[in-house]
Amino acid sequence: MRANNFLLIIYLLVFVSIKSVAQPVKQEPLELVLQRLELQFDVVFTFADENLEGIEVQLSNNDQSLDSILGELEKQTNLVFNRLDSRYIAIRRKPQVFRIFGVVRDNDTKEPLEGAYIYTNSHYTLSDKNGYFSIQVNFTTDSVVIARHTGYKHFYLDKEQWFADTVAINLVMDFQQIGEVVINYIAKGLVKLPDGSIQMNVRNLEVLPGLAEPDVLHTVQVLPGIQSINETVADINTRGGTNDQSLVLWDGIKMYQTGHFFGLISAFNSHLIQQTRIIKNGANACYDEGISGIIDMKQQDYLLNRFETTVGVNMISGDFIVKAPVTQKISLILGARHSINNLVLTPTYKSYYERAFEDTEVVLNQQKSDKPVDRFQDFSFYDLSGKLLYDFTKKDKLRLSFLHINNNIEYEESASVDELLQIRKSYLKQSSLLSNLRYSHSWNANNTTEFAAYISHYLLDGRNIADLENEQHLQENEVTDWGLKLESKHEIAQRMLLSGGYGFKEVGIRNLDNIRNPGYFRDAKDVLRIHSVYAETESKKRLGNLYLRAGLRASYFTKFEKFSFEPGLVLNYKWGANFSMELSAQSKNQHTTQQIDYQTDFLGVEKRRWVLSNESSVPLLKSKQLSFGVQYNRNNFLVSLEGYTKNVTGIITSSQGFQNQYQSVHAIGDYNTQGLELLVNKRFARTNFWTNYTLAKNDYEFPDFSPSVFPNNFDIRHLLALGGSYVIRQFEVSGGFNFRTGKPYTQPAQDNLDDYREIVYESPNESRIDDYIRFDVSAKYRFTFKKMKGEFAFSVWNVFDRDNIINIYYRSNDDNEIEQITQHALGITPNFNLRLSF
């Protein structure tokens, strides 16, 4: 009996204990809590009674330190606890409206950032030249303070951080993070990702030699392995490939026209490009074409918080950009640029004009005519772009982009022939219209689906009247490329990214020739429809020391009833703290190419016309490429060495620009190129130096020719570039030296024409042009006046005015003599740029 009573007592005690523990901690008046704390810690609280009236709190743990308890009370109340000394603590209400003082710096360099945009729900401000700012906040209505600067990720300042004497905001550059680690590359604003691609943040770029303002397609030529053999942005050669073998994307749409002034400047406003990714090998499976390289440009993709206007002018064109938040969910970005030569003829325009129209009918006819002729000519270009951003919800987003490009040249001659007025009017119009509609939905934090519909339309329309007797040639080259894409991405435990998708595209290309006297008419249109699926896996974080990406793209060409497969692999192994090794391999196909017709050109200005593969006279282009590189990176000192080998099959002679015995011969062949690319880059606090050297060998192989193997038209054996920059506060200066060996060309084997009045040539590409040498400088100054930001930049291209030859070829003249034609690069060319942002 006693035992039972004892057990009953134990049971009741346990039940009461559990009941008391299970009961939630009740809130109690703050005054009672403070009285206990005064006794427990021997402190004294001073306060106004009305500040504590009606406030109840609960402590999760009474065994905390006093500072921990005070911090918990501050979070539960609208009060601030200030220690006056070791014993006395003053209590006051948090102010509803007060000012935050802080400084904004670059997270890596710790340099102050001027012009950072700091805002709340109702107020905004900009940081000054030293990075300092102050902003008014309301503790009740404002939940967070946000700091934003172009080229950097957003920074969120929570309420707990508002009460520091000086708030420190360190902004991190907004680069795509692949495999956790990126490497600064050549200049600020360029980084190398573990998959071997280069990412460019245009808005954060340091000034580069010879450029008064950012130009994406000029900037990519700073990178090893990428150059323009004729000094244009419309003819970029990546590891020995022709320009049409480089895929250039604008907001996900293929560009068939990339240059203004017929190739001398980019056909889009680079100030509207937020990020650009440059790939030489190891492209993602989502990309089609681009067998020699990919340049993927993207505009801003997040909503705006304030209205901003930017205007700029240089010695070639003027532009303006408007960025406007229409509503809280809708933003609009608009930009326009136009040439200024109709207002003023600058030295830069004259230099570009002479370079663009050298050895064309526009210039040659002026030199040849021995009759009194009145001439009129006009040249202009413009581009218009826009983007609509609409966030239905946090998970649903709509983006609509468009770009319109136009180049126009008109050439008119009039003269009296047999007492009759004869007028010769020729023109050349080159235009593009691109548009893309994208909708994305985030199912959850790990799953995203995106649908896109796009169209890219290109038109080259020319009329060339050969002489005042009205011999006429009409030509058109039209490309319509439209398609649909569906893509899904899935993250697994924040380590692996699985992606896959389907795409359909239809490409139609039309070529028209209409010649009067002698009569000839051709109007041909080809259409190709392609279905594609792809899948890819990528390590979001390194698997130990290894980064991995593997993918496969499969395409079906309905016209040929043929499949093609494009596997790709990228491995990056981090060896110790400072070394890494990279292996890339890929196989790619391409179904569009450009052919060059020197016999029926557009006024001699634009000789390229797009054509589609037909699996007979124009086969599918196929490339296989393998590269291996090692890198050493420590204390802002980078050494990178990469070797590669590439084979491209299915090239046609008319796409290579032959100006020798093979100019009018149609043949199919391939080319093989091998090379080494070395980069050394050292950055100090304010100074940056870099050098890159490329050694390459590039040979054609045409089985029908003799010899069948000979140097490629783009075979540049040695290329060396040296550059440096210096930054002090708002002033930047940069200089660069460029050297490369001359390109191959073919000389006549004898001084006279043969019996068929044709030129007899030596072995193809047996001779070489003189070495190319150029030195450039640039300087930029940034300033702020009240709420306006501005920059003034000045550059000089080819400072020493060296007469560089970029091409030599031969033709027969009216006297049946062999005539040498020499084409020159730009001479000394100054430029300036003034930009203001409001």
Secondary structure, DSSP 8 states (H G I E B T S, - for coil): -HHHHHHHHHHHHHHHHHHHHHS----EEHHHHHHHHHHHHT-EEE--HHHHTT-EE--S-TTS-HHHHHHHHHHHSSEEEEESSSSEEEEEE--SEEEEEEEEEETTT--B-TT-EEE-SS-EEE--TTSEEEEEEETTT---EEEE-TTB--EEE-GGGTTSSSEEEEE-B----STT--EE-SSTTEEE-TTS-EEE-GGG----TT-SS--HHHHGGGSTTEE-TTS-SSS-EETT--GGGEEEEETTEE-S--EETTTTEESS-GGGEEEEEEESS---TT--S-SSEEEEEEE--S--SS-EEEEEEESSEEEEEEEEE-SSSEEEEEEEEEE-TTT---HHHHHHHHHHHTTSHHHHHHHH--S--EEEEEEEEEEEEEEEEEESSSSEEEEEEEEEEEEEEEEEEEEEETTEEEEEEEEEEEEEEEEEEEEEEEEETTEEEEEEEEEEEEEEEEEEE-STT--EEEEEEEEEEEEEEEEEEEEETTTEEEEEEEEEEEEEEEEEEEEETTTEEEEEEEEEEEEEEEEEEEESS-BTTEEEEEEEEEEEETTTTEEEEEEEEEEEEEETTTEEEEEEEEEEEE-EEEEE-SSS-BTTTB-EEEEE--SSSS--EEEEEEEEEEEEEETTEEEEEEEEEEEEEEEEGGGTT--STTTT---EEEEEEEEEEEEEEEE-SSEEEEEEEEEEEEEEE-TTSSSSEEE-TT---EEEEEEEEEEETTEEEEEEEEEE---EE--BSSSS--TTS---B-STT-EE---EEEEEEEEEEEEEETTEEEEEEEEEESTT----EEEEEEEE-TTS-EEEEEEE---SEEEEEEEEE-
